[in-house]
Amino acid sequence: MRHAADGGTDLPPLYWRYFRTWVALGIPAFLAFVAIFWLMVAKPV
């Protein structure tokens, strides 16, 4: 990433693949965190 910034070039396609994977895994992880937090607060019977 620094090499692309220093050279003024585009980021490689592999970077964007990793970025999409990171987001695709991060969204369910965040929703799971919210669900666990809700279970702790609401304490459904």
Residue frames as a rotation matrix with the C-alpha (Angstrom) as fourth column:
MET 1
0.575 0.818 0.000 0.00
0.818 -0.575 0.000 0.00
0.000 0.000 -1.000 0.00
ARG 2
0.469 -0.475 -0.745 2.79
0.109 -0.805 0.583 2.39
-0.877 -0.354 -0.326 0.84
HIS 3
-0.586 -0.712 0.387 4.56
0.437 0.125 0.891 1.46
-0.682 0.691 0.239 -2.40
ALA 4
-0.104 0.642 0.759 1.44
0.977 -0.076 0.197 2.41
0.184 0.763 -0.620 -4.39
ALA 5
0.819 0.422 -0.390 1.10
0.517 -0.837 0.180 5.69
-0.250 -0.349 -0.903 -2.49
ASP 6
0.124 -0.864 -0.488 4.75
0.076 -0.482 0.873 6.59
-0.989 -0.145 0.006 -2.95
GLY 7
-0.757 -0.478 0.446 4.75
0.411 0.184 0.893 5.64
-0.509 0.859 0.057 -6.62
GLY 8
-0.470 0.658 -0.588 1.35
-0.650 -0.709 -0.272 7.15
-0.596 0.255 0.761 -7.39
THR 9
-0.812 0.180 -0.555 0.08
-0.348 0.616 0.707 3.85
0.469 0.767 -0.437 -8.79
ASP 10
0.253 0.966 0.059 -3.13
-0.767 0.164 0.620 1.94
0.589 -0.202 0.782 -8.25
LEU 11
-0.150 -0.199 0.969 -3.44
-0.824 0.566 -0.012 -0.71
-0.546 -0.800 -0.249 -5.58
PRO 12
-0.897 -0.237 -0.373 -3.12
-0.416 0.736 0.533 -4.27
0.148 0.634 -0.759 -6.89
PRO 13
-0.054 0.945 -0.323 -6.27
-0.589 0.231 0.774 -6.35
0.806 0.232 0.544 -7.48
LEU 14
-0.259 -0.088 -0.962 -5.24
0.524 0.824 -0.216 -8.69
0.811 -0.560 -0.167 -4.64
TYR 15
-0.996 -0.084 -0.022 -5.63
0.067 -0.593 -0.803 -5.78
0.055 -0.801 0.596 -2.21
TRP 16
-0.460 0.888 0.020 -9.24
-0.866 -0.453 0.211 -5.27
0.196 0.080 0.977 -3.25
ARG 17
0.023 0.427 -0.904 -9.92
-0.137 0.897 0.420 -9.01
0.990 0.114 0.079 -3.02
TYR 18
-0.619 -0.319 -0.718 -8.63
0.637 0.330 -0.697 -9.04
0.459 -0.889 -0.002 0.56
PHE 19
-0.945 0.297 0.135 -10.61
-0.326 -0.850 -0.413 -5.88
-0.008 -0.434 0.901 1.31
ARG 20
-0.135 0.948 -0.288 -13.87
-0.768 0.083 0.635 -7.45
0.626 0.307 0.717 0.08
THR 21
-0.065 0.042 -0.997 -13.14
0.335 0.942 0.018 -10.60
0.940 -0.333 -0.075 2.09
TRP 22
-0.902 -0.333 -0.275 -12.45
0.374 -0.286 -0.882 -8.51
0.215 -0.899 0.382 5.20
VAL 23
-0.687 0.713 0.140 -15.75
-0.724 -0.687 -0.055 -6.65
0.057 -0.139 0.989 4.81
ALA 24
0.024 0.725 -0.688 -17.68
-0.511 0.601 0.615 -9.85
0.859 0.337 0.385 4.01
LEU 25
-0.202 -0.148 -0.968 -16.40
0.612 0.752 -0.243 -11.45
0.764 -0.642 -0.061 7.21
GLY 26
-0.964 -0.263 -0.031 -16.68
0.197 -0.635 -0.747 -8.28
0.177 -0.727 0.664 9.28
ILE 27
-0.451 0.864 0.223 -20.37
-0.691 -0.496 0.525 -7.68
0.564 0.083 0.821 8.70
PRO 28
0.382 0.617 -0.688 -21.53
0.020 0.739 0.674 -11.03
0.924 -0.271 0.270 10.16
ALA 29
-0.394 -0.591 -0.704 -19.05
0.757 0.226 -0.613 -10.65
0.522 -0.774 0.358 13.02
PHE 30
-0.944 0.080 0.321 -20.46
-0.198 -0.914 -0.353 -7.22
0.266 -0.397 0.879 13.85
LEU 31
-0.038 0.999 -0.028 -24.04
-0.658 -0.004 0.753 -8.49
0.752 0.047 0.657 13.69
ALA 32
0.198 0.036 -0.980 -23.10
0.475 0.870 0.128 -11.38
0.857 -0.491 0.155 15.98
PHE 33
-0.808 -0.536 -0.245 -21.60
0.493 -0.387 -0.779 -8.91
0.323 -0.750 0.577 18.44
VAL 34
-0.674 0.635 0.377 -24.77
-0.630 -0.761 0.156 -6.82
0.386 -0.133 0.913 18.39
ALA 35
0.253 0.801 -0.543 -26.91
-0.300 0.599 0.742 -9.93
0.920 -0.025 0.392 18.91
ILE 36
-0.137 -0.376 -0.916 -24.80
0.738 0.579 -0.348 -11.07
0.661 -0.723 0.198 21.88
PHE 37
-0.973 -0.195 0.122 -24.93
0.087 -0.803 -0.589 -7.58
0.213 -0.563 0.799 23.37
TRP 38
-0.294 0.941 0.165 -28.71
-0.719 -0.332 0.611 -7.53
0.630 0.061 0.774 22.93
LEU 39
0.280 0.371 -0.885 -28.98
0.198 0.880 0.432 -10.93
0.939 -0.297 0.173 24.64
MET 40
-0.572 -0.558 -0.601 -26.98
0.711 0.029 -0.703 -9.63
0.410 -0.829 0.380 27.59
VAL 41
-0.959 0.203 0.196 -29.08
-0.256 -0.920 -0.296 -6.47
0.120 -0.334 0.935 27.93
ALA 42
-0.207 0.973 -0.105 -32.58
-0.785 -0.102 0.611 -7.78
0.584 0.209 0.784 27.15
LYS 43
-0.889 -0.206 0.408 -32.17
-0.418 0.726 -0.545 -11.15
-0.184 -0.656 -0.732 28.94
PRO 44
-0.132 0.897 -0.421 -35.05
-0.853 0.114 0.509 -12.83
0.504 0.426 0.751 27.09
VAL 45
-0.163 0.168 0.972 -36.84
-0.792 0.566 -0.230 -15.56
-0.589 -0.807 0.040 29.00
